[in-house]
């Protein structure tokens, strides 16, 4: 009940901001009833495939986590076809992508952490297992699941030093949450140590590695990539620079650099992929303000056969496509890393063999970033001049760029196997959900 009070207070204080986001950007409108009051009886019955069918419930908060769990969902379904696997998410973009990947009849919005919403969802789903992806430790969700006899597991667990220190400062409040976890499959040893320090049972914590390595692409030779190469009219002599998952300020920096470099190297081309849909229009305007034409992915046009000239910047203003767009380029800059946002997943562009770079702030992906850097498979650039130098060299020196990509792919190959270890963690040596329940 105390948690309910805190949540209500927080929602009251934040309500002007929430309303603004709803009106200005269309955020938080969908799934409101499901989030506030839990899943309906009819939907619970539908996504479980009928009454009295207890599912494995996987919660993946948004797009990144949805992309991550594909192999886990597939293997769970293959190993026990009789047990439904349902997926919840918290964002509109995550929901749309989950529907695309897993089917609408297996996806719902996760309830907010109010006791009535969580309780209703647990009663109607009756899950045999709750699987949280990376770090979604909500007090009511964890404690009420355990009280209902549901195992609660965290897969691909990560916990930054900052978050760990924060949890430990209020350990009397947070320790009960960590101590109720049935199992924690961590990305690395440091994360495992932090979970234990926060109160998780050491016997329930193990290192399985990062699912991101297993989910990294390994070939450009597929229909998804080739359809985008054709749409963009990319010629073999083009040197395509993709700046993906960008946040405010990063597109402007890329455009300034491109303006200077495109005058020296007329084979260079630029693709921008903003992270948030509400910024698509403003980024399109920004491209034009820098003197370039903009071609938007969302606008249906017929330019097949038309030459892509250096004065046109491609804007991928759609959600869930970045994974495939990384495959059309040779040079990749991972956004969210030139401020204080913690970076984004750099394994997807690395998996395609791109020459990958990112900014100074990759705290959310430090383990992966450091492995790539130490192996010579990626570079960290400090600022705009350093980024410009990296792109200029990679655009002009194809063998050097290719070597960066080769070393990055070697790192990925060396660290695969997390999916299999995660499945063993979820199911145990018996390898059946019926025995795990």
Secondary structure, 3 states (H helix, E strand, C coil): CHHHHHHHHHHHHHHHHHHHHHHHHCCCCCCHHHHHHCCCHHHHHHHHCCCCCCCEEEECCCHHHHHHCHHHHHHHHHHCCCCCEEEEECCHHHHHHHHHHHCHHHEEECCCCCHHHHHHHHHHHCCCEEEEECCCCCHHHHHHHHHCCCEEEEEEECCCHHHHHHHHHCHHHHHHHHHCCCEEEECCHHHHHHHHHCCCCHHHEEECCCHHHHHCCCCCCCHHHHHHHHHHCCCCCCEEEEEEEECCCHHHHHHHHHHHHCCCCCCEEEEEEECCHHHHHHHHHHHHHCCCEEEECCCCCCCCCCCCCCCEEEECCCCCCHHHHHHHCCEEEECCCCCCCCCCCCHHHHHCCCEEEECCCCHHHHHHHHHHHHCCCCEECCCHHHHHHHHHHHHHCHHHHHHHHHHHHHHHHHCCCHHHHHHHHHHCCCCCHHHHC
